[in-house]
Amino acid sequence: MLVTINTDASFHSRLKVGSYAYWIVSNQGLILRSGELKGVVENSTQAEVMCIANALFAVKHSKIHTVSKIIINTDCLHFNRYMANHLQEDATCKIISRLYVDLVKKYNLKKGWLEIRHIKAHTEISNANQYVNDWCDRQAKKHIGLLIKRLAS
């Protein structure tokens, strides 16, 4: 069964904080989550990577019983490059690598089980992908706003 993960993150460069939102859909249900990212966030790409890690963790611990393929829709152009360049020193990249292994074992996934797709953000196109991307964007922005407000007080 196909599992589609849509993600988005927000980042505040001065405060070095971030937030996330993901929308996971499969024939076995829908998982929607959003919130604040934990710890220091160095840049927007790292925030996106942290968001994807949260989403993969959610799939691993979900009640989804059967998976044959996972598609991750993200507006982050640099996810694959970030993973390749930071795997040795970035804790989130190491977590994602471990999640890959855990998901392969849990669902007995075969070669080609993961596809990362770039979804262009903030377009005028009206379709299901854009609706979900806009929802993730709104949720991530809501949480970064609340976080900034809390840190400012």
Secondary structure as the mmCIF struct_conf table of DSSP 4:
data_model
#
loop_
_struct_conf.conf_type_id
_struct_conf.id
_struct_conf.beg_label_comp_id
_struct_conf.beg_label_asym_id
_struct_conf.beg_label_seq_id
_struct_conf.end_label_comp_id
_struct_conf.end_label_asym_id
_struct_conf.end_label_seq_id
STRN STRN1 LEU A 2 HIS A 12
TURN_TY1_P TURN_TY1_P1 SER A 13 LYS A 16
STRN STRN2 VAL A 17 SER A 26
TURN_TY1_P TURN_TY1_P2 ASN A 27 GLN A 28
STRN STRN3 GLY A 29 GLU A 36
HELX_LH_PP_P HELX_LH_PP_P1 LEU A 37 LYS A 38
BEND BEND1 GLY A 39 GLY A 39
BEND BEND2 ASN A 43 ASN A 43
HELX_RH_AL_P HELX_RH_AL_P1 SER A 44 LYS A 60
TURN_TY1_P TURN_TY1_P3 HIS A 61 HIS A 61
BEND BEND3 SER A 62 LYS A 63
BEND BEND4 SER A 68 SER A 68
STRN STRN4 LYS A 69 THR A 74
BEND BEND5 ASP A 75 ASP A 75
TURN_TY1_P TURN_TY1_P4 LEU A 77 HIS A 78
HELX_RH_AL_P HELX_RH_AL_P2 PHE A 79 HIS A 86
TURN_TY1_P TURN_TY1_P5 LEU A 87 GLU A 89
HELX_RH_AL_P HELX_RH_AL_P3 ALA A 91 TYR A 107
TURN_TY1_P TURN_TY1_P6 ASN A 108 ASN A 108
TURN_TY1_P TURN_TY1_P7 LYS A 111 GLY A 112
STRN STRN5 LEU A 114 HIS A 118
BEND BEND6 HIS A 122 HIS A 122
BEND BEND7 GLU A 124 GLU A 124
BEND BEND8 ASN A 127 ASN A 127
HELX_RH_AL_P HELX_RH_AL_P4 ALA A 128 ALA A 152
#
